[in-house]
Amino acid sequence: VGTTENAARTRAAVRVEPDWEVTEGDLASIALGAAILGTGGGGNPYLGTLRARQALRAGMRFLIVDPDSLPDDVVLAAAGGIGAPVASYEKIERGDEEILAVKALEAHLGTRVDAVAPLEVGGGNSMRALVTGGLLGLPILDGDGMGRAFPELSMITYLIYGGPVSPAALVDEHGRCAVLTGIDDPRSLESLARTITVEMGAHAGLAMCVMDGAHARTSCVPRTLSLAVRLGRAVTAARDEGSDAVAAAFGAVGGRRLFQGKIVDVRRQIVGGFSRGSVAIEGLDGDIGRRVTVDFQNENLIARDKAGVLAMVPDLISLVDRDTAEPVTTEALRYGFRVDLLVIPASPQLTTQRALEFVGPRAFGYDFDWVPAFNALSPE
Amino acid sequence: VGTTENAARTRAAVRVEPDWEVTEGDLASIALGAAILGTGGGGNPYLGTLRARQALRAGMRFLIVDPDSLPDDVVLAAAGGIGAPVASYEKIERGDEEILAVKALEAHLGTRVDAVAPLEVGGGNSMRALVTGGLLGLPILDGDGMGRAFPELSMITYLIYGGPVSPAALVDEHGRCAVLTGIDDPRSLESLARTITVEMGAHAGLAMCVMDGAHARTSCVPRTLSLAVRLGRAVTAARDEGSDAVAAAFGAVGGRRLFQGKIVDVRRQIVGGFSRGSVAIEGLDGDIGRRVTVDFQNENLIARDKAGVLAMVPDLISLVDRDTAEPVTTEALRYGFRVDLLVIPASPQLTTQRALEFVGPRAFGYDFDWVPAFNALSPE
């Protein structure tokens, strides 16, 4: 499974035919949809969109390939940003960190990468994958390694299902690059890459998991980029009509609004390069009298009220502004925001027994097993 | 100056003729001499000697080349251990960390390394350089990048005099490897490599500064391996006759005993991967009534009494046991030890204006300029 270092040295480049293309008009929808799917993390949609628009206007193209169109022997590299989301707001980036990281892996392996596989779906990282593909002149996979955003590299489906843990490359805004090799445990990669990221200023460009098309097709969470476009378009069309219309649009992708309220407390700290904390929300409208708290580690993990857990990782928990339907990332949570709590069931790729070892509640330190969203709830 | 990444790709291997060879009988002398020259750091002489003896008995050879015998176009890599000395006592190593690090640089640069350049002189790192050369089948330079031990990579003469700051490779006992590129500031390399070392368990094997023979010859502190042999032999011969005889043997290499006393206080903490602190020594015999303190950061930096500074970095300050003449490394300092304070003037390579920027007292946070050892003292 995946492309090993030695096998990669002898192969020729494989041509990948794109299935569709992202236009400038799609960017706002992708930014919105991906940020909602980013469950509070996944990076900054605003800066990501600016970078993507700039790339398109400079003549780049974002050519998208469906997982089922990937030839078995094509070579992909997963790429995206790594770090505490808040740091990516405050650091001035080169803008080509991920490109340099992919090139470092190409040089190390002595192979050419044919396509870019998004690391995660999220406002920042979906755009980073597009820009990386655009700048490298490579197609981008319609799918990703998380089907949402997650805080740790050990939570990437490309790795969970057996892809190569190393080499991986990190690049910072000074062009400093670390190529990591000799690692076969995803958690060991996570801890070493995280430490380097913190030293690099808490944010870096990452390329990893150089794999063949067969592995990408079977291990990715498929078609999350087209899902982001559809979700973004539906929410954009609904948001002028208010929170109930957005909830209905959300329902069209299998999601549900679980709670409406006002943020009354936010606890947050940066620990080991992560943004960790919890937010308390007091009910509004139909939810007056209830109180829900959401725990997060870069991304939202667990939503609960006094009766118990309402939704839990890996299911997708997003908070969106009740007035604008803009998702509120965990670093932007603030007292007084009026938010809707939206939940989408996780992709089946994330809920196998194997995947839950890495992305279930216990992987985040909780002492209970995953229960699918909506299972314990009465239908609306 | 030095070999750049691109130039290295096109060269053929160069044969280096060794000038002399280290035998098993030399190891104890090198361990003792190098540990004294290691000024309280430089790693564990005991474990280093065991590794070197094991390598010799397995048929390896430690072939030594004088700096003046290096062809201009030979390619050398500096190699040694990095980390808090105390960690190298407690971690079980692979034993080939530096070998893997050199190989990672060879693979990255697409060149063959012809000889090993010791990173620093010290009980551990002199032995590591020998073992690295022995296992790789390469000769070892009689000289090093510090002329003593220092706590930071920015203090290596190969870099101070313009050698390439990157690529550098770090390898831990699990075989995890980080190849660092795109760095041209020695202090930036130091901070990134130090962070990675801490994550790797506070000790790692390091290879760096791939350079040509012309650069190694002009930038190294020359003939420190042969100096370690001579010093070790002289001290071994003198130590049965007591502290005064050892002091006389020490004088034969230009050193001097500055103080005799008993350790009465040790303050030490591990900060950012460094062992930092100070030791207070009450005078004995001819020094009764005086009190000297020595500050250290892995290595001894400053010795002073109430009248002022007696000796300062980069001059070599070593503490040796008064009974056995064994050097006491900073992590072994303990209340009640009776020690002699020995000082050797630093090599001229360390006292140029350029070098003092990196290894003088101000580089360690002290607010005074370097004054050569013995200058302020009346002759004995």
Interface residues (C-beta under 8 A of the other chain):
Chain A: L100 A104 A107 H108 V171 H174 G175 R176 C177 A178 V179 L180 T181 G182 I183 S188 S191 L192 T195 I196 V198 E199 M200
Chain B: L100 A104 A107 H108 V171 H174 G175 R176 C177 A178 V179 L180 T181 G182 I183 S188 S191 L192 T195 I196 V198 E199 M200
